[in-house]
Amino acid sequence: MRDTMFDELLASVEQADHFIKNEGMVNKSQVGRITEFAPLEVKVIRAKTGLSQQGFASVLGVSKRTLENWEQGRRQPTGPARVLLKIMDTDAEYVLKALHQN
């Protein structure tokens, strides 16, 4: 490895070390963007549908255990499941009709 490449790599590793130790990161613009989502009230959304945990899990395409984890706050839904839950929160009846589960 050439000396310049090694020096750049070493500088990068040192920067990462400072970042991990939270040193020298005074300006928030230096830190990567962090996006936080408000937790969904999955149990409340399920209540709007009138479905059991097993039925609701089937509609979402997840296991009952996954749904239980969401409802008890041990985990939060992500990706397509989160989007579907947000839509269900707005109009559960429409979603169930669209999915032919009504």
C-alpha positions in Angstrom: 0.0 0.0 0.0 1.3 3.4 -0.9 2.2 5.7 2.0 -0.5 8.3 1.1 -3.2 5.6 0.9 -2.1 4.3 4.3 -2.1 7.8 5.8 -5.7 8.4 4.5 -6.9 5.0 5.9 -5.2 5.7 9.2 -6.9 9.2 9.4 -10.2 7.6 8.6 -9.9 5.0 11.4 -8.9 7.7 13.8 -11.9 9.8 12.9 -14.1 6.8 13.4 -12.5 6.2 16.8 -13.3 9.9 17.8 -16.8 9.5 16.6 -17.4 6.3 18.6 -16.0 8.0 21.7 -18.1 11.1 20.9 -15.1 13.3 20.9 -14.8 16.3 18.7 -18.4 16.1 17.4 -19.5 19.5 18.7 -21.4 20.6 15.6 -24.5 18.5 14.9 -24.1 19.1 11.2 -21.1 16.8 11.4 -23.2 13.9 12.6 -25.2 11.7 10.1 -28.9 12.3 9.9 -31.0 10.3 12.3 -34.6 9.7 11.5 -36.9 8.7 14.4 -40.5 7.6 14.0 -43.2 7.9 16.6 -44.2 4.4 17.9 -47.4 3.0 16.5 -50.2 1.9 18.8 -50.6 -1.4 17.2 -53.1 -2.7 19.8 -55.3 0.3 19.2 -55.1 -0.1 15.4 -56.1 -3.8 15.8 -59.0 -2.9 18.0 -60.4 -0.7 15.2 -60.6 -3.8 13.0 -62.3 -6.0 15.6 -60.0 -8.9 14.7 -58.3 -11.3 17.1 -54.5 -11.2 17.3 -54.3 -14.3 15.1 -56.7 -12.8 12.5 -54.9 -9.5 12.5 -51.5 -11.1 12.2 -52.8 -13.1 9.2 -54.0 -9.9 7.5 -50.6 -8.3 8.0 -48.7 -11.4 6.9 -46.8 -11.7 10.2 -46.7 -14.3 13.0 -48.9 -13.9 16.0 -45.7 -13.7 18.1 -44.5 -10.7 16.0 -47.8 -9.0 16.5 -47.6 -9.6 20.3 -44.1 -8.1 20.4 -45.4 -5.0 18.6 -48.4 -4.7 20.9 -46.3 -5.0 24.0 -43.7 -2.5 22.8 -40.8 -5.0 22.7 -40.5 -4.3 18.9 -41.7 -1.7 16.4 -43.0 -2.6 12.9 -40.8 -1.4 10.1 -41.0 -1.2 6.3 -44.2 -2.3 4.5 -45.9 -3.5 7.8 -45.5 0.0 9.3 -47.0 1.6 6.2 -49.9 -0.8 6.2 -50.6 -0.2 9.9 -50.5 3.6 9.3 -53.1 3.2 6.5 -55.2 0.9 8.7 -55.1 3.4 11.5 -56.6 6.0 9.1 -59.3 3.7 7.6 -59.2 0.1 8.8 -62.6 -0.8 7.2 -61.3 0.3 3.7 -58.1 -1.7 4.1 -59.9 -4.8 5.2 -62.3 -4.5 2.2 -59.4 -4.0 -0.1 -57.7 -7.1 1.3 -61.0 -9.1 1.0 -61.0 -9.8 4.7 -64.2 -8.0 5.7 
